[in-house]
Amino acid sequence: MGLLEKERATIEALWLYQPADRFLTFQLMEAAIFLGLSAICLFVAAGCLRFSLSKSR
């Protein structure tokens, strides 16, 4: 294994590593993002359905 491969492996290890003390923070951030996106999708779907039903009357 050459020097370049060792440096690349070290960079990959640093890139993939998430400290245990920040695990809950990352999980809460991810949950907030997904909850926000799902709320947006729900409102868009409800708006499309409402518009579609009002147009068909």
Backbone bond lengths (Angstrom), bond angles and torsions (degrees), N, CA, C in turn:
res aa  C-N    CA-C-N  psi(-1)  N-CA   C-N-CA  omega(-1)  CA-C   N-CA-C  phi
1 M - - - 1.445 - - 1.530 108.28 -
2 G 1.318 115.70 121.74 1.454 119.88 -178.20 1.519 111.87 -81.56
3 L 1.317 113.97 177.85 1.455 120.55 -178.89 1.525 111.42 -63.92
4 L 1.318 116.71 -39.57 1.460 120.39 -179.56 1.527 111.37 -63.31
5 E 1.324 116.59 -42.06 1.465 120.08 179.00 1.530 111.29 -65.48
6 K 1.334 117.27 -38.52 1.465 120.84 178.68 1.528 110.61 -65.43
7 E 1.330 116.31 -42.84 1.464 119.42 178.61 1.533 110.41 -64.17
8 R 1.311 116.39 -41.31 1.466 120.28 179.86 1.535 110.45 -64.18
9 A 1.328 117.48 -42.03 1.458 121.21 178.74 1.527 110.61 -64.20
10 T 1.323 117.08 -37.77 1.464 120.60 178.22 1.520 110.55 -66.58
11 I 1.314 117.57 -43.36 1.466 121.51 179.12 1.523 109.93 -64.32
12 E 1.323 117.97 -42.61 1.463 120.85 178.44 1.517 111.15 -63.37
13 A 1.326 117.60 -39.80 1.458 121.04 178.84 1.521 110.35 -64.93
14 L 1.322 117.79 -40.66 1.459 120.89 177.71 1.524 110.96 -68.06
15 W 1.301 117.31 -35.17 1.462 121.97 -179.21 1.528 111.26 -68.85
16 L 1.324 117.67 -39.23 1.449 121.89 -175.49 1.527 113.44 -85.43
17 Y 1.303 117.95 -16.20 1.456 122.14 -174.55 1.528 111.57 -79.06
18 Q 1.310 116.95 130.90 1.454 122.48 173.08 1.522 107.41 -122.20
19 P 1.312 117.04 120.16 1.468 119.73 -178.40 1.525 111.59 -59.98
20 A 1.295 116.30 143.30 1.460 122.23 -176.78 1.520 112.11 -64.30
21 D 1.325 117.35 -30.80 1.466 118.84 -177.99 1.533 112.28 -72.85
22 R 1.322 117.79 -15.39 1.463 120.39 177.80 1.527 112.53 -106.12
23 F 1.310 117.55 7.59 1.462 121.28 -177.39 1.524 111.54 -60.40
24 L 1.327 117.18 -48.71 1.468 121.28 -178.38 1.528 110.63 -63.90
25 T 1.325 117.11 -38.60 1.466 120.53 177.69 1.512 110.58 -61.09
26 F 1.327 117.10 -46.12 1.467 120.86 178.83 1.521 111.05 -63.38
27 Q 1.314 117.55 -40.28 1.456 120.95 -179.95 1.522 111.32 -65.43
28 L 1.323 116.94 -41.74 1.463 120.39 179.00 1.534 111.55 -67.20
29 M 1.328 116.45 -38.69 1.470 119.77 177.23 1.529 110.22 -64.00
30 E 1.307 116.56 -44.36 1.456 120.92 179.74 1.532 110.90 -64.47
31 A 1.316 117.04 -41.53 1.467 120.64 178.52 1.525 110.49 -64.00
32 A 1.321 117.71 -41.18 1.466 120.95 178.75 1.524 111.46 -63.66
33 I 1.321 116.68 -40.54 1.462 120.42 178.55 1.522 110.27 -63.11
34 F 1.331 117.02 -47.27 1.465 119.88 -178.47 1.521 112.16 -68.58
35 L 1.320 118.14 -36.42 1.457 120.30 176.50 1.523 111.05 -66.02
36 G 1.317 116.58 -40.25 1.459 120.58 177.30 1.520 111.73 -63.91
37 L 1.322 116.86 -45.38 1.463 120.42 178.89 1.526 111.90 -64.63
38 S 1.324 116.82 -38.57 1.467 119.11 178.99 1.524 110.67 -69.08
39 A 1.328 118.35 -35.12 1.471 120.73 176.88 1.525 110.38 -65.72
40 I 1.327 116.86 -42.02 1.465 120.49 177.51 1.521 110.40 -61.44
41 C 1.323 116.97 -45.93 1.473 120.98 178.78 1.524 111.21 -61.24
42 L 1.320 117.26 -39.84 1.461 121.50 179.31 1.524 110.90 -64.01
43 F 1.328 117.71 -45.23 1.457 120.93 179.40 1.525 112.40 -66.39
44 V 1.323 117.22 -38.49 1.464 120.30 177.18 1.525 110.27 -65.23
45 A 1.320 117.15 -44.10 1.466 120.72 179.05 1.524 111.13 -63.83
46 A 1.332 117.11 -42.51 1.461 120.39 178.73 1.525 110.74 -64.55
47 G 1.317 117.30 -39.67 1.459 120.88 177.90 1.525 111.79 -65.54
48 C 1.310 117.35 -41.73 1.469 120.91 177.82 1.522 110.67 -64.54
49 L 1.309 116.77 -42.23 1.460 120.81 179.37 1.531 110.97 -65.48
50 R 1.306 115.52 -43.40 1.468 119.97 178.88 1.530 110.68 -62.87
51 F 1.330 116.99 -43.40 1.461 120.99 178.87 1.521 110.97 -64.73
52 S 1.329 116.60 -40.87 1.449 121.38 -179.49 1.530 111.28 -65.84
53 L 1.312 116.62 -41.44 1.477 120.06 -179.20 1.527 111.32 -71.00
54 S 1.327 118.19 -35.75 1.456 120.06 -179.65 1.536 110.96 -72.97
55 K 1.310 117.03 -28.60 1.464 121.49 179.72 1.526 111.00 -76.01
56 S 1.314 118.39 -28.29 1.463 121.17 -176.21 1.529 112.27 -82.13
57 R 1.303 119.41 -10.78 1.460 122.28 -178.22 1.480 112.26 -79.78
